Amino acid sequence: MSTNRPFLGVELSATGRRWRERLDPRAGQVSMAMVQRHGVPELLARVLAGRGVGIDEVEAFLDPTVRRLLPDPDTLTGMVPTVERLTDAVMRGESVAVFGDYDVDGATATALLVEVLRAGGLDPLFHIPDRIFEGYGPNIPAIEALAGRGARLLVTVDCGTASFEPFARARDLGLDVVVIDHHQTGETLPDVAGLVNPNRADDLSGLGHLCAAGLVFVVAVGLVRELRRRGWWSAARPEPDLLAALDLVALGTVADVVPLAGLNRAFVTKGLIAMRRRERPGLTALMDVARLSGPPKAWHLGFLLGPRINAGGRIGNATLGARLLLTRDPVEAGAIAAELDRLNTERRAVEQAILAEAEAEAEAAMGRTGEGAIVIASGQGWHPGVVGLVAARLKEKFGRPALAIAFTGEIGTGSARSIPGVDIGKVVRSAAEHGLIARGGGHAMAAGLTLGRDRLGALRAYLEAELADAVFDARAVDELALDGALGAGAATAELVEMVERAGPYGAGNPQPTFAFPAHRLVHAEAGAADTVRVRLRAADGSTISGVAFRAAQGPLGHALLGARGRLVHVAGQIEIDSWQGRNQVNLRVADVADAEKIM
């Protein structure tokens, strides 16, 4: 924990956090140098310096370009044989099957690769597995079905790195296999024609932070280049405009919660520009059913568009997302988007019912055994498609890694979500290697697994022992970093637009959080969907409205509702709220402290 004096004297906020200034003295000097050398506004300079931007990096950071940040594709291990095999398939007119994952990253990666192969003259098959009946990753029945439809090359995206038996069956059927994946790997890799995974041990590209859609984009750059070298493109068969496909890459990048740094940030910045042109019928229809007003921003992708595409893979038809992104028919796009919107509403109801059970179980377990390192909840008959969302909610509520497991009979399907500093994917993979679970793997922040009910107790004990130190260390620095202090009157649309220049914000590039010191909480009421709506008034009489999401039943909501009429320090992110053609600045409340007690 920082030894500096807490920001505004807040040692313990309503959410149990210590407030601190994001900039240390050295970063403060960097921000002043930015002002002097580049002429950027002081507040923007503080935001940049607080995110580790160097004095000489300001211009490049404010205008991230894919062209500048994209490395030569061949720097990735396995890229050369992968591109050569794909190029051969295109030029020979082979039947190719693309096998994706059932989440947003899988859908966008699948759609992007299919589009590029179509531009090359192929009509590839694509398959997204059913979450419940097939599970994650390539499976033998699906491969047999694709081979029966004539496929001779199988390309897996966002999966496949650990699919040894399915690929052995593919070889028996005469299929070559290419893998494009980003999940953590073990030491042994499957025997395939090409395997691109920046997280394999022998890859030194430094691109392990890419999602599958971003990785497919890099592969596509290599494929288009190799086809150009071989003279494949012509006036009758023009090269595809890969930059126009960055809308898919941006959606996959934000939805998969990979760090918005370097190339990823350029993907999202340029992808949002492509999305605002509304040239992809599927995304246009999805934005319309989501009632997205104004130009799309990064958080829209994660909270409005992503969940609707995910709904197909969670509780409906897993192929709906990829079909929506690939269609060029506005009528079909509208129909699919409407169905995904309906499924998303159904998903929310299912999630809420299971979450109530999971929270009750978690609270009972923690009451018996103390806090523990990990929250584990399980239930018979829970819908496997929402356990990842339930795990995420448990993580948010209890501030530690969480695992939610849906049992069908004696077999459970689970998803885990972690907190910064605790690698859940690594420990789940280790549990599989020790025979505690049937299979499992994932990322540092998320993992999936399958296990028998009789192994649940042993798994719980193993995770507690393996994660205890990391969780303790991560929770010991539970602080809220603040980029500065504002008065209600200073939170203008111009200020928001200035701060947005350092975006897009998300994982790895956190949205600036500002404190509003000693404002009177003149209004606070619980709203729909567990929100709390507030209004703050500064000493000069200026006011700002705000909302705390998913807060009404938690400590933040209780603190806000209980502080009506009092002076409070409120922290949150400012944004422009577009409603019925009117733009106003709104505060997304993240935390609150009683200013009268501190003063």
N, C-alpha and C positions, 0 to 999 in steps of 0.2 A: 504494500500500500504506500501511496505517496506520502512523504514526510512534510510536504508543503502545506501551508494553511489551506483549509477547505474553502472552496469558492463560496462567497457570501456567508461563510461560517457554517455551512450545512455539513455536519458530521454524519447525520443519519436522517435521510429523507423518508417520505411516506413509504417508498418502495424498498427501504433498507439500504440505500446507497449513500456513499460519500461523494459530494460534488467536488470536482477539481477542474482547474483551468487546463484546457488541452495543451496549450503552448507552454513549454518550459522556457527558461530564460534564453537558451540558445535559439530555440525556434522563434522566439519573439524578436531576436536580432535579425534572423533570416527574413521575417515578415517585413521589418522596417527597410531592409536592404531591397526587397522586392518593390516596395513603394518608391524608393529613390531611383532605382535603376530602370524599372519597367513602367512606372507611373500607374500601377494598378491601385484601386481604392484600398484603404487601410484594412477594412473589414474583409475584403476578398483576399488580401495578402495573408491575413491571419488564418483564414480557412485553408489556403494553399499550404502554408508552412505547417499547419497542424496535421496535414496529411502527408508530410514528408517530401513535399515538392522542393527541389533545390532552386537556388537563385537563377541558375542558368537553364532551368527546365520549364520556366513559367509559360513561355509562348507555346512550346510543344504540348504542355499539359492542357492549356486552354483550347487547343485545337488538335485533338488526337486524330491522326489519320491512319487508316489501315495500311495504306501504301508504305508509310514510313516504319510502322511497327511490325508488319508481317515479315517473318523470317523466310529464307529460302525453304520451301517444304522439305527438301532433301536433308535438312538438318535433323529431322526426326528419324529415329531408328526404325527401320522397316518400311520407310516411305517409298524407296525406289522399287522394290519388288511389288509393293501394293499398287503403285501407279502403273507399272508396266503390265500387271495382270488386268487391271481395269481397262487400260488402253487397248490391250489385245482383245478384250471382250467387246469393246465398242467397235473396233475395226472389223472384227469377224462377224458382228451381228449376233453374238451369243445371247442366249436367254439368261438373264441375271435376276436373281431374287434378293431383295433387300429385307433384312430382318431387324426390326427396331425394338425399342423398349416402349412400355405403355405410359410413360410420363411425358411431360412437355418437351424435355430435351430429346427424348427418343422420337417423338412425333416430328419435331422440327428437323432433326438430323436426317430422318428417313425421307421427309419431303424434299429437303435440299438435295440429297444424293439422287433421288428419283428424277428431280427436275434436270439435273446436270446430265444424267444418262439419257434422258429423253432428248435433250438438246443435241446429244451426240448421235441420235438416230435409233436408240433402243426403246423398247416398251417394257421396262422392268416390272416384274411382280414385286409386291411388297406385303409383308406380314407383320402385324403387331400382335403379340400373344395376349390371350385372355388372362388377366391377373389371377383369377380364381382357378380356372381349369388347367391352365398351362404353367402359370408361375413366371418368374423372371428368367429371361435369357433363352437361348436356343434350346429346343427340345426335339427329341427324335421323331415323334409323330408329325410335327410341323415340317421338319426337314424332309421326311419321306413324302409328305403331301406336295411340297414345292418341287421336289425331284420328279414326282409323278406328273406335274404340270409342265415339265420340260426344262426346268432350271438346270444350268450347267455351272454357274458360278453363284455362290452364296456370299453375300456381303452383310456382316452384322455391324450395326451401329449402336453405340451406347450399351453394348453387352458383348459377351463372347470370349473375354480374356481367360475365363476359367472353364470353358465348355469343352472338356476333353472327350467325353463319351459321345455327345451329339456330333462332334466333328469327325470322330472315328467312323460313325455311321454315314456321314456325308461322303467321306472318302470311299466307303464301300459302294455307295450309290453312284460314284463317278463325278461327284461335285468337287470343284476346287473351292476353297474358303479364303476370304479376306476379312480381317477383323479391324474395325475402327472403334476404339474404346478408350475410356479415360479412367476407369475404375482401378483401384489399387490392385496390385498383382502379387502373386507369390513368386518364388524363384523359378518354377517350372512353367513354361508357356506351351500352349497347344501347337501341334505340328500343322501349320497352315501355309498357304501360298504367300501371305503377307499379313503382318500384324503391326498396326500403328497404335501405340499407346504411350503417351509421354510419361506415364507413371511406371513403365517397366524399368527394371533396375539398370539396364544398359542404355537407357535414353538420356542424353545430356543436353537436350534442346531447351530445357527450362520452361516448357509449355504445359507443365502438369496442372496448371490452373485453368486450362481451357475446358469447357463443357464439350459434350459430344457434337453438338451443332457447330461449335467453333472449330473443332478438329476436322469435321467433315468439310468445312469451308477450306481449310488448309489443304486437305487432300484434293478437293476440287480444283484449287489453283494449280496444283501439280499435274492433275489429269488434263486440264485444259491446255496447259503448257506443253505437255508431252504430245497431245494430239496435234497441237500446232506444229511441233517439230516434225511430225510425221506427215504433215500436209493434209490433215483431215478436214479442216474447216474451209469453207468456200462461201461464195455469195449465196448459193442455194442452201447451205448449212452453216449459218453464222455462229460464231462463238457466243456462248451464253453470257449475259451481263451479270457477273457474279456479285457486283456491288449492289444490284437491285435485290439480290437474295439476302442481303444483310438484315432485312426485317425478320426473317426466320432465325438467323443467328442471334439477333438481339433478344428475341423472345425466349429462346432456349437458354441463353446466358443468364438472363435475369431470373427466370423460373427455376433454374438449377442452383441458384444462390452461390455461384462461383465468384471469386473476388473481382470487383470492377476495377482492375488495375491493368496497365499496359495495353496489350492487344484487346483484351476483353472490353476495356472501356471504349476503345475505338470502335469495336463491333457494335456496342450499344448506341454510342453517339450517332454513328452513321446509319445504323439500322432504324433508329427512331425517325430520322429524316426520311428514309425510304417508306416507312410505315405511314407517315403523315401525307404522303402522296396518294394513299388509298388505292393503289394499283393492284393489290392482291384481293380478289373477291372474298376469299375466306376470312381474312383478317378484317376487311371492311365490314362484313356481316357480323363478325364477332364483336367488333367495337360497337356496332349499332345495338345489338341485343344487350350488351353490357351497359348501355346508356352512357358511354364514354363521351363526355362533352369537352370540347377543346382538343388541342393536339395531344397525342399520347405522350406520356412521360414514363420513365423507367418503372415507377411504382405501379402504374396502371398494368404493366406487363405482369408483374408479380401478384397483384391482388385482384385484378379484374379479368384479364385475358387468360392467364395461366390456369387458374382454378377451373375455368370452364372447359378448356381442352383436357385437363386432367380428369374431369368428371367422367368422360367417356371411358378412360382406362380404369377408373375406380369402381364405378357401379353400372356402366353401360357397355356399349360396343367399343372395344379398344381401338378400332381402326378409324373411328370418327374424326379424331384430331388430325391425323395425317391426310385423310380424304378432304377435310375442310381446307387444309393449307395447300393442297395440290389442285383443287378444282378451279377451273376458269369460268364456270357457269354461275352467274350471280343468283339464279333461282335455286340451284342446288346448294350453293353456299348459304343462302338464307335459311333453307330447310335444315341443314346440318347444324348451323349456329343456334337455331331455335331449339333443336333437340338437346344440344349441349347445355344450353341455358336451363332447360327443364331438368336435366340430369344434375346440374349443379345445385339447383334448389333442393332436389331430393337428397343429394349428398349432404347438404348442410343439416337437414333434419336427422339423417342417420348418424352423422358425426356428433351432433349435440346429445342424442340419446346415449350413445356409447361413452362419450366424454363424461357424462354425469356418473355413470357406473365406475369408470376408470378413476376419476377424482376421489370418489368415496373409498375405493379400494386402496388407493395410494395414501390417502390421509390416515386410514386405519392402520396400514402397515407402518407408516412413519411414526404413528403414535405408540406402536408396540416396541419398535426397535430403535427409535431415535431417527435422526435425519438420514443417515446413510449416504452413500456416494451416488446411487442411481435409483430412480423411481421406476418400478416395474408394475404394470397392471395387465391383467389378462381376463378373457371372458369367453365362455362357450357361446358359439353362434354369432360372435361379433363379425361385422362385415370386414373382410380382409382389405378391402379397398380404401378404408378410411383410417387404418391403424397408424399410418404415418402422420396424418393430421392430428390424431389424438396424442401421439407421442410428442409432437411439436407443442401442443397446448400444455401438456404436463410439464414439459421442459420450461416453458415460459412461467408457469405458475409456481413451480418448486425451485427453479433456478439451478437445476442440475440435469445431467443426462437422463433421458427417459426412454423406456421401452414399452410398447404396447403390443400385445399378442392376441390374435384371434384364433381360438381353437375350434376345429371341426373334428369332433371325436377326440382322438388322442394325439392328433397332429396340429401343431400351431404354426401360424405364419405371423411374423412380427416385424416391426419397423422401429428403429431407434433414431433419436435425434440428440445431438450433443451441444455443449456450450463451448465457446472459444477456449482453446488450450487443452481440450480433451479429445483425443483421436478415437472416436468410437468405432470407425471402420477397422482399424488395426486390431483392436481387442476382440471384435466379433470374428474377424478372420482367424485370430489365434484360438478362439473358442472352438471354431470348426476344426482346426488342426489338432486340438486336444480331444476331439470326439464328443464335446459337450452339446453340440448342435449338429444337425444333419448337414447343413450348409449355411454359408453366410459370407457377407462382405459388404463393401461400400466405400464411403469417403470418410474424411476426418469428422465431418459434421452429421453424416447420416449413414445408416446401414440397414440391411434387411437380413432376415434369417428364417430358417425353418428348423423346428425341433419337436421332439416328443414330449408329451406332458410329464413323463417320468424324469426328464432332465431339467425341468424348470428350477427346482431347488438348487441343484448343482450349478446351473448357469448363474443364478442370482449370487451365490457365494463367490463364484469365480469373478464376476464383474465387480462386485464390491471390493474384493482383494486387489484386483488389477487397477481399478480406477481411483481408489481412495486418495492416494497422494496427489494425483493430477487434479482431481475435483477440488480437494482442499486448497491447493495452490491457486486454481482458477477463481474460486469463490472468495479467496482472501483479498483479491484486487477488484472487488465488486464496486466499481466507481462509475459515476456518470461524468463523462468528459464534456466540458462546455467551451464553445468557441467564442463566447463573449456575452455581454449583457445589453439588453435593449429596453427601451420604454415602448409602451403600446403605440404611441404616435410615430415612432421611428420605423415601425414594421410596415413599410409601404410596398406597393407593387414593384416599384423601381428597385428597392433593396432586394426583394425576392429574386427578381430577374438578374441582378448582379451576382448574387450568391449562386444562382443556377449555372453560371458560367464555369464553375468548378465541377459540375456534375458530368454525366449522370451519377446519381448516388445509389448506393446499395452495399452489398457485402464487399468489404475491403476498401470502400470509399464512403464512409458513413456520412449521411446527411447532416449538415451543421446543426448543432443544438445550441439554442440560446436561452439565457435566463432572463426572466422578467422580474426584477427585484421589487419587493415591497409594493405589489399591486393589490388593490382591494378586490376580493372575489365577490362581485356584486350579484352574480347569478350562477347557480349550479343545479342541474337537474338530471336525473337518469333518463336516457332516451332509448330508442329501439336498438336491438342487437347488442345489448350490454354496454352501450356507450354512456358517457357522461358529458353533457354540453355545459360549457362555462362561459362567463364573460368577465373580463378583467378591466379594472379602471386604474390608470396611473394617477399620480399626484396632480398632474396638470390637467386632468379631466379627460384625456384621450382614452379610448377603449379598444379592446380587441376581443373577438370571439374565438373560442377554441373547443376542441372535442378530444376526449380521451377514449380510445377504442378498446374494446374488450376489458373494460375497467370497472364497471358498476359493482360487480360482486367481489372485487379484490381490494387490496389495501389502498391503491391509488384512488379508486372510486370512492371508497369510504372516507378517505381524507378530504377529497374535494367536496363531497356532499356535507361533510361535517364542518367545513371552514367557511360557510356562507357568511359574508359580512366582515371577514377578518382580512388582515394583511398577510399575504403569502408570497413566497418566492416560487415562481412557476417556471419549469424548464420544458422546452419542446422545440419542434421544428416548424418554421413558418412556410406557408405555401399559398398559392393563389387558388381560391375556390371559385370555379366558374359555375354559376347557377342562373338559368333562365336569361342568359346573355349578359349577366352582370358579373364582374370580377371583383372579389374582395379578398384581403389577406386574412388567412385563418391560421390558428395555432394548433398543431397536433401535440397535445399535452403528453409529456413523457414522465414527468415527476413533479412533486410539490413538497414544499416544506413550510412550516408555520413561521413566518417572519417575526411575529410578535414575540414568540418564545426565544428566538435567537437574539433579537435586539434587546 
